[in-house]
Amino acid sequence: MAAAQTGGRDDRASLAGAAKDAAAAAVDDNLGALVELSRAIHDSPELAFEEERACGWTTELLAEAGFEVHRGTAGMETAFVAEAGAGPMILGICAEYDALPFVGHACGHNLIAASAVGAGIGLLGCADELGLSVRVIGTPAEEGGGGKIIMLEAGVFDGVHAAMMVHPWPSDWLEGTCLAVSHFDVAFRGRAAHASASPFEGINAADAMVVAQVAIGLLRQQLVPGDQVHGVVTEGGGAANVIPALVTGRFMCRSRTLEGLRALEPRVIACFEAGALASGATYERTDLAPVYSHMVSHPGLLAHYRANAERLGRSFDDDKGVPRPSFSTDMANVSLAVPTIHPLVGLDAHGAVNHQPEFAAACVTLSAETALRDGAVSLAWTAIDAATDEGLRAELLGAG
């Protein structure tokens, strides 16, 4: 039986303290390699499902540290599971490493990957003594591809007792408002014609898109708080004197819950159908990913994360009475199946916010390196608490 499960409260506290000291030291000893990994991923941004270099660099560092690495998980070439330890409690630490189109790592996934690796390395030396099995789980395509959902449905998270990660943000938050979201493409097809000589021979696909966008704009007045619709036109025609026969767009619907999303989507679809009806074009919708759910954070894990991050000198905007930031993530789907946390780790973004080029630049600064280190240590310490807090451990093992 693991030492974490034997002895009295003082013994567990002593074990946790020693393990935390060792974990922090291991992160610090490897901090140069972790920063190098973060910067390499940042400097070579790769889009969803195409993260070949990022996946390779991440798994290489894990293998060098002593993890047993399995790539190609759940049928995805850029997914992996790296394992260490043989304890009965299985802890998953999720790594992301995909970038955004045009703005690169403006959501800081380079730091997510490096902090996940750092947390895993921090736990290597004490996993067996704590009764832990550590899995660093490489999850591609968070930005609209739903890699974690694919892995969840493939059974990758089966038997995992807790899952965690940290996400860069301009300030520290324990929780954001995580919205359920669907991602889809829309295509209107009409008929080309000379815009001056014979426009009456054409069917204008651009008109269909305009009608749909106007309808969505009007619909927003009646949306319940938390519901959102946004999108971009990805192809709008090629010449001003040609009636466009094909116009496409990429859209997202968001709501506070899966139930809310199911109510919102038919209203948005009706806007696209209205565009097709008004213009005479045809309309097609293509789903791009599984639906992302709302998130349910585990309060016990989150309380330990708070204490650990505060020990490192961090404070949380949750306590300041300001509105929570809203976002969507496929980690939310994991949270409905496995006890999960997804706190936001702050860095100095000089007024920028996620998904801006300036935030991408902030993700390779000294402040970002501090966030990487603090995120890795906080995650490792929270895992140690999960293993040594008798009540929490029993709860997690019972839920797994």
N, C-alpha and C positions, 0 to 999 in steps of 0.2 A: 504494500500500500504506500502511496506517495506520502512524503513528509508533510505536504500541505493538508493531508486529511488526518493526521495524527497529532497527539499532543494537545496542550491547552492553548488558551487565547494568547498568552505571552509567547509561547513557542511559535505560533502562527505569525504574530506581529514581528518577532525577531527574524523569521524566515522571509517575510515580505520585505522588511527593511534591507536585509542583506541582498536579496534578489534585485531590489530597485537600485541599490548602489551599483551592483554589477551590470545591470541593464544600461544605466546611464553611462557608465564607463565604456561599455562596448559600443554604444552609439557614438560617443566622442572619439573613440579610437578609430572608428571607420567614417568619421564625418567628412574627411577629405574625399573619399571614394563616393560617398552619398551625394555630396555637392557636385562632383564631377558627373555623376549619373544624371542629376537634375539638369545641369547645364547642357549636357549632350542631347537629352531629349528635347529641351527647349530650343536648341539651335537647329534641330532637324524635325520640325513638326510634321506629323503624319495623321491623316484623317482616319475616321472610323473604319475598322477592320483592315487597315493598311499599315498598322504600327509595327512593321517588321523590325526596324532597327531598335525602336524603343523596347520592344519585347525581348529582343536579343540581348541588349545591354543589361536590362533588368534581371533576366534569368541568369546571365553570366555572373553577375555580382552575387546573386543568391547561391549559385552553385559553388563559387569560390569560398563563400562563407561556411558551407557545409550542408546546405539544403539539398534534398533530393528533388530534382525539378522534372516535371512532366509538362511538355508543351503540346499544343494542338488540342486543348481541352474542349469538349462539347462541340467538336467539329470545326472549331475556329483556329486558324493557324496562329493568330496572335493572342490566344488565351493560354494561360498556364496555371498550374498549381505546384507550389514549392512546399515541401513538407520537412518537418524536423520534430523530434520528440516522440515519445511513445505513451504519453499519459492518457487517461480516460476522458479528460475534458479537451474538446477540440475547439480551438479558437481560430477564426478566419480573419485575416487582415487584408482588406481589398486595396489593390493598386489599380489606378487608372493612368493612361498615358496617351490618349488620343487628343488631337488638337482640333481647333475650329477652322473652317474655311476663312481665308483672307487675313485673319488676325492671329493665327498660330496658337500659342499656349496662353491665350488671354483668359483662361479659366484656371491656370496653374496646375494642370494635370502632371506636369513634370515634377512638381513638389509632392503631389499625392503619391506618385510611384516611389520617389526617393524616401519619403517618410514611412511608407509601408515596408520597404526593404529595411530601413533603419530599425523599425519596431521589431521586425522579425529577427534581425541580427541581435538586437538587445535581449531577446528572450532565449536565444540559442543555448546559452550556458546554464540556464536555470530551468528549462522546460521540464526535464525529467524529474527534477527534485520537486517541482511544483505540481506534478501530475498533469502536465499540459502536453498536448500535441498542437504544434503551431503550423498553420497553413497560410502562406502568403499567396493570395489568389489574384492572378493577373486578369483583369476584366476589360476587354477592348470595347470601343464604340459606346462610351457613355453619352457622347454628344449626338444623340438621335438614333443610335443603332440598337440599344438595349442589350448589350453584351451580358450584363449580369442576369437579365431575365432569361436569356437563352441558356446560360449556365445553370440557373435555378431550375428551369424546366428539364434540363438534362441530368439533374440529380447531383450537381457539384456541391451544393450546400446541404445535402442530406447528411444528417449526423453532426453537423456543425452546431455547437452549443451557443456560440456568440460570434457576431461579425461586427467589425468596426473599421473605420477609416477617418481621416481628417481631410478637410477641403479648404484651400486657401480662400481668404476673403479680406476686405479692407479692415475688418476688426474681428474680434473673437466673439463667437456666439455658440451656445450649447446646442441650440436648435434654430432652424429657419422654418418658414412656412413652406412646406414641400407640397407642391401642387401635382395632382394627377395630370397626365398629358398624353395626347396622341399626336403623332407626326405623320403627315401625309402630303403627297403631291397631287396637284390638280392639273388636268389638261383639257382645254377647250379646243375643239376642232371645227373649223369652218370651211370656207372655200375662197381661194385667192382670186383676185381680179384687179384690173387696172383701177387705181383709186380715183383717176380723173375721167378716163374715157368710158368706163363701164362699172362704176362702183355697185350698181344695182344687180350685177351678176355675181357679186361676192357675198359671203357670209362672214362677218367680221368677228373673229375669235377674241380680239382685243376688247370689243364692246361687251362681250360676255363676261370677261374678267372685270371690267370697270363696273358693270351692273352688280356683280357679286361683291366686289369690294365696297361699293356704296351701301349695299344691303347689310353687310357685316358692320360697317361704320354706324349705321342707324340702329342695328341690333344691340350694339354695345350699351346704349342708353338703358336697355331693359335687362341687362345681365345682372345676375346676383353678385354681391361682393365676393371677390376671389376668382370669378370666371374671367378668362382672358382668351382672346383670339388674335393671332398675329401671323404675318407671312410676308413673303417677297415674291415678285414676279421674276421667274428665272429665264423665261424666253418671251419676248413681247413683239416679235416681228423683226424683219430685216431691212425694210426700205419704206420710206414715207409714202411712196406712190404705189405701194402694193397692199391691198387689203390682206391682213395677216390671216393665214389659214390655221396656224397653230400658236397658241399662247399657253404657257405653263407657269405654275407657281408652286411654292412650298409653304405649307401652313402648319400651325400648331394650335390645338385647343387645350386649355388648361382649366382645371377646377379644383376646389379644395379636397374633394373626395372622388373616388371612382364612381359613386352614385351620381354625383353632380356632373361628372364628365359625360356619363351616359345620357343625362338630360340635356346637356348643352349641345352635343354633337349633331343631333337631328336638326336643330335650329340653324346651325352653321351650314350643314349640307343643303338645307333648303335655299340658302342664299346663292350657292353655286348652281343649283337647279334653276333658280330664277334667272340667273345670267344666261344659261343655255336656252331657256324658254323665250326670253325676251329677244335674243339675237338670232335664234335659229341654229346655233351651234350645238354640237354634242358635248357631253361632259363625262370625264372619267376621273375617278379617284383611286390612288394607289397608296396603300399604307406602307410606311417606311420602316416601322419597328413595332414590336409589341407595345401595348399601352403601359406607360409608367403609372404606378399607383401613388397614392398619398403615403406618408411615412408615419410609423408609430415607433418612437424611440423608447429604449428600455430605460426606465428611471434609475434602476440600481447601477447599471453601467455608467449612465450619464453622471450620477452623483460622484462616483469615483473619478471619472474623467475631470470633472470640475475641480475636485480637491487636488488632483495631481497637477493640472495646468496652473492652478492658483499657487501651488508650491513653487512653480517655475516663474512666478511673477506675473502671470496673465490674469486679466479681469474680463468680465463678460458683459456685453451690451444687453443681454437678457435682463439684467438688473437695473437698467437705466430708464425704463418706461418708454422706450422708443419702439416703433413698429418693427416686427421681425422682417428680415429680408425674405423674399419669395423666390423659389427656383423649383426645378424638377430634376429628379435623378432616378436612375434605375436601381440605386441602392434602396429606394423606398420599397420596391417589390420584395427585396430580401428581408426587409424589416417586418413584413407581414407573415413571413415564414420562420424567421430566426431572430432571437433577441439581438438588436442592432443599435448602434449609435453612429452618427454622421456629423460631429461637431465641425464648426468653422474655425480655422486657426488664422489669426490676423497677421497681416504684414503691412508695412508702410507703403501704401499705393499712391501717396501724394495727391489724393483727391480723386483718383481714378476708381472705377468699379469694374467688376468682372465683365469680360467680353469686349473691353476696350483695348486698343493697341497699347495704351499707356499701362494698363494692368499687366499685359504680357511682359513689358519691359521691367515692371516691378518684381516679377517672379524670378529674376536672376540678380537680385541685389543682396547686400548683407542682411537686410531685414528679412528677406525671403529665406536665407540660409538659417537664420535664427528660428523662423517659423518651421522650417524643415526639421531642425534639431528638436525643438520643443514638441512638435507634433509626434515625432517618432518616440521620444521619451515618454510623453503623456500616454500614448497608446500602449507602450510596453508596460508602464506602471499600472495602467487600468487592467491589463490582462493579468498581471500579478495579483492585483486586488481580487479579481474574479476567481482566481485560483485559491486564494487564502482567506477570503471572507466566507466563513462557514455557511452562513445563510444564503448568500448569493450563489455560491458554488452549488449548493444543494438544489436551489431553484433552477439554475441553468442546466444542470445535469438532468433534472426531472423533466425539463421542457424539451430536451434534445431527443 
